[in-house]
């Protein structure tokens, strides 16, 4: 098949480097453009990055000689050369919002790693197994910004992707209250033990902004589209505490939950075992056959043993039991690929286990959705009108 031409804006930073590494030998995407700050513009990518290359693998050959463009000044030139861009720019939030809208207005779809647009009401924040229907809001976004093909789509925060997927299929029982404590790996900060030796034998009880995101973002994921915007769900009430722990990869969450209609533990386990999201229904190449897996062993799940299940896409659940203050408590683990922690996974025959492609139809509009699941769980999205 003919590959889609892709740009990476903010390509010299760690997140941009990860995008560029993932695009090497990609089955659907071909790296066409790299853009960065004015000090990098005009240099070859290898020269612009220099000794700041932070990945485990060398700079991809296809990227080395690409001349870096100016991410802010060359918007029109970049938009003319690519089918969409990944945004990994490191700027002030308002500047990111403005820049991403400029690309979108130039009819260039933007798939953003940044949090700047997560709370823009007509920007979808999609976890594919949970709320793929939110892509329909793009129609309203295009009307607001005067676009035909351009769009902005964002990923959710990584902390919610361990516990929200397991709570999602239980919403039929009425989620009332959720207390969650997350124990987040150093990969989430783009670090390894070599670059962050202070984390060895250490725990930091604070991750800036993480608790607010963990409490608020699930309500957007569980929200509904109404009058061209995503309206947040009113329940459950969520309180969160987020800690950085000395684990290389794989975020853990301990959850306590109250239901309006309390299910039995057997009902909960059966629902988890049977749950299939849209990616499973479509048999997409990165979709694990079993999205949610429950372990009966009292000492599971564990980071080392279970974080790579389903290619890192499976949510591992364990220790379900009654609680004295809430209906139930249980534990989740899921791997998140940040910084140096990621490994480029392949299936037999060399097929890259990185992105999936599907067509969705709504109101006569054909959308092609690309989901890249390696960088932060499951959520990178691009929607290109066919």
N, C-alpha and C positions, 0 to 999 in steps of 0.2 A: 504494500500500500504506500501511497505518497505520504511522507511524513509532514506534520505540521511544523512550521517555522516558529521558533520560540525565542523570546528575549528575556534576559535577566537584568533587572535594574537594581542597583546596589550589589553588583556582582563581585566586588573585591572583599567584602566583609565575610564573616564566618558563615552566615546563612546563605549569602550569595554563592560562596564557594561550594556549599552543600548542594545547592540547586545545580550548579555547573557539573559537579561530580555525578549527580543522579542522571543528568542528561546524556552522559557518555553511553553509547550503545543503546540508547532508549528506543523501544520498539515503536513508539508513536510520535515522539518529538525529536526535533533536530535543533541544536543550538545555533542560532543565527546571529544574535546581537548580544553584546554585553555593554552595560552602561554603568557609570559610577560618578564620582565627584569630579569637579574640574581638575583637581591635581592628578587624577588618573587618566583623564580624557586625552586622547592622542597617542597614548602609549600602547604597546602590545599588552595583552592580558598578563602574560608571564612577567613582563617588566613592571606593570602596575602593581601586581601582587607582591613580587619580590620575595623577601624572606618572611612574609606574613601568611604564606600558604599554611593552613592549619589542618588539612585533611590527612588521613592515614595514607591515601594513595596519591601518586603524583598528579600534577595538573594534567587534565585530559589533553591529548595531542590536538584535538580539534579546537580547543579553546586557546592554546598558547599564543597563536599568532593573530587572533582576532583583535582588531584595533578598538580600544574602549571608547565609547561615545559618552557625551555629557548627558547624564540622566535628566537634568532639568532643562537644558537648552536644546537638546536634539529630539524632543518628543515627536515632532512630525516625521522626521527622518526614520526614527525607530518604528513608529506605528506603520509606516509604509512598507517595512521590510518583514514584519512578523504577523503571525496569526493571533498571538496573545503574548503577554509578558507575565513573568513571576516578579512580584515586588518584594524586595528584601532591603529596602533603603533604611538607613539609620539617620533619622531626622526628628525634629519636633513633631508631635502628633498632628497639629494643624497643618504643618507643611506637608506631611505625608498625605493627609486627606486631599489637600489641594492638588498635589502632584498626581495622585492616582486618578482623580477626576479629570485632569487634563488628558491623560492617556485615554481614558474611557471616552471622552468627548471627541477624540481623534479616531474613534471607532476601533479602538484597540482594547480587547478584553483584558482585565487585570485580575490576576489571582494573587491575593496578598497574604504574606506571612505576618503582616503587622496587625496590631490591635486597633489602629486608628479608626477604621470604619465598622468595627463590630457593633457599635450602637447606632449606626445610621439606619433608620427604620426600614428602608427599602433595599438594604444590602443583605443578602442571604449569608448566614453562618451555618453551614450544613455539615452534619455528621451523617454520612451516606446511609448508614443502617437505621437512622432515627428519623430524619426529617427531610428527605429528598424533595418533598412537595414544596418546600420553601423556595425552590428555584423559580417558581411562578411569579414571585415578586419582582423578578428582573424586568418584566414587562412595564411595571409602574416606574421602576428606576430609570429605564430608558426614556420614558415619557418625560420624567422630571428633568433629566439632563439633556434631552433633545438628541438622543442617540438611536441609531438603527441596529448596530452590531456591537458597539461598545458595552461594557458592563464592569462592575466590581463585585467580586465574591471573596469572602474571607474565611479563614480557618478559625475554629474555636480554640480556647486555651487548652493546653495539654492536660492540665490537672483534671478537667471534667470528663475527659475521655476514658478514664479508668472506671469511674463509678456511675456516671449517668447512663451509659449503655445498659448496665445491668438493672437499673431502676426503671428504665423506659418501658419494658414489656409488662411491668407490674402496675402501670398507671391505671389500669382498669379497676384496681382495688381502692383507688383514691389515695394518692400520696399526700399526707398531711404535714408531717414534719420530718426533716432530714438533718442530722448532725454528721458532718464528715471531717475526718482528720486525714490529710494527705501526707505521705512520706515520699518526697520527690528526689529522684536521682540527680546526681551532679550533671549528667548529660543535659538536663533541662536548662542549665545555666550555660550550656555550650562549653563545658569544662571536662577535663579528665583529671585523674589523681596526679598526673605529671604536671599539669598546668595549674592545679589547685591543691597543692600539698597540705594546705591548712585544713582540708576536709577529711584527711585521714584521721580516724579515731575521733571524729568530731560530729556535732549536730548543731545546726543553726535554726532556731525556732522562729524564723522570719524570712519570707520571700516577698519582696515588695510588690504590692498590688494583687498578689495571687489569691488572697482570701476573698477580696471583693469580686474578682472574676469568677471564683468558684461558687460563690453564692448567687451571682446575678445571671451569668451566661446560660445556665441550664433553663432558665425561665424564657429566654429568647428561643433556644432550641425547641422547647415545648410549646412555643407560642403558636399563633394562628395568623393567617393573612386576612386583613380586613381593611377595605378602602385603600388598597395599594401600599400598605405598610405591614410589618410584622408586629403584632400586639403580643406582649409578653404574657405567659401563663401567670395566673394569680397564685397558684399553689404548685409545689409545696413551699413552706417556709424553710429556708436553708441557712444553716450557720456552719462556717468552715474555719478550720485552723490548718495552716500549711507549713510544713517543716522541710528543710533540706537535710538529707541524710547521706551517710557515706556509702552509697551504692552507685555503681557506675552507670547502669541503665535499668529502667523499669520503675514506674511510679506505683506506689501502693496506696490504697485508700481504705480506711476503716470507717464503716458507715453504720449509723443507727437510724431507724426509720419507724414512723407511725403511719398506719393506714386508716382510712375511713371505714373500710370493710376488711378486717384482718384476715389474710389468707392463711392456710396451713403451710407448714414448711414443705410438705410434699407437693402442694400446688405450685409453690414458688420454684422448686427445683424442676418440675415438669415444664413450666413455662420457659425457664432458661434453656433447657435442653432442646425444646422444640422451636425456639425463636429463630426466625430468618428475616433479615432485612431485604431491602430491594437488591443490594449487590448479590446476596445469596440466591434470590429468586432468578436473577439474570445470569447466574453462574459466571460472574466476572472474574478475571484471572487473579486479582489480588484478594478476592473475598475468601476468607477461611470457610471451610465447609461447615464448621460449628463456630458461630460467632461468640457464643457464651458457653463456657465450660465450668461445671461445678465439680469440685474435688471433695470427696467424703473424708479423706485423711485429715486428722486434726492439725497437722503441721504444714498444710498446703493451702494456698499457693505460696511458692517461694520465688524470689527474683531470679536466682540462678537457674532453677529448674523449669520455670514456667513462662518467663517473659517472652520467649521466642516461639511459643505455640502459634500455629497458623501463620508462620512468617512474621510474628510480632503483632498480628492483627487480632488474635483471639483475646477476649477478656476472660481472665481466670478468676474464679470465685471460690470462696471457701469459708469455713467456720460459721455457717448460718446457725443461729441459736436465739432463743428468747432473751430479752433484756429486762432488767428490773425497772427501767424508766421509759423505754420505748418498746414497741412491739417486738422488733428483731434487731440483731446486729450481725454484720458479716464483713468480709474482707475481699478486696479486689486487687488484681495486679494486671498491668498492661505495659508493654514496652513502648518507649517513645524514642524516636531517632533524632537526636540533636547532635550538633557539633561533630566530634570525632567518633562518636559511638556507633554510627551507622555502618552496616556492611551491605554492599550491593548484592541482593539475593537474586538467584536465577532458578528457573525450573529446568526440568530435563529438556535437552535439546537447545538450551541456551536462551530460552524465552525470558525476558526480563520481568521480574516480579515487582514492578514499580508502579505502573499506571494502568488504569482500566478505561474502557471507552464504551459509551452506550448512547442510545438515542431516546429522548423523552419527548412526548407530545402534549402540548396543552394549548387550547384555544387556537388550533390551527397552526401553531408555531412549532417548528421542528428545532430541537436543541440537541447539540452534541455535548455531552458532559464528560470531562476528563477528571478523574480523581487520582491524585498522587498520594499514596499512603505512607511513604517512607520518612518524610521529614518530621511529622508531628502527629502520629496516630493515623487518622483516616481522612483528613479533611481538606487537602488542597483541591480546589475546584476551578475549572474553566468551562465556560459555556459559550460555544461558538455556533452561530446561526448557520445552518446548512443551506 
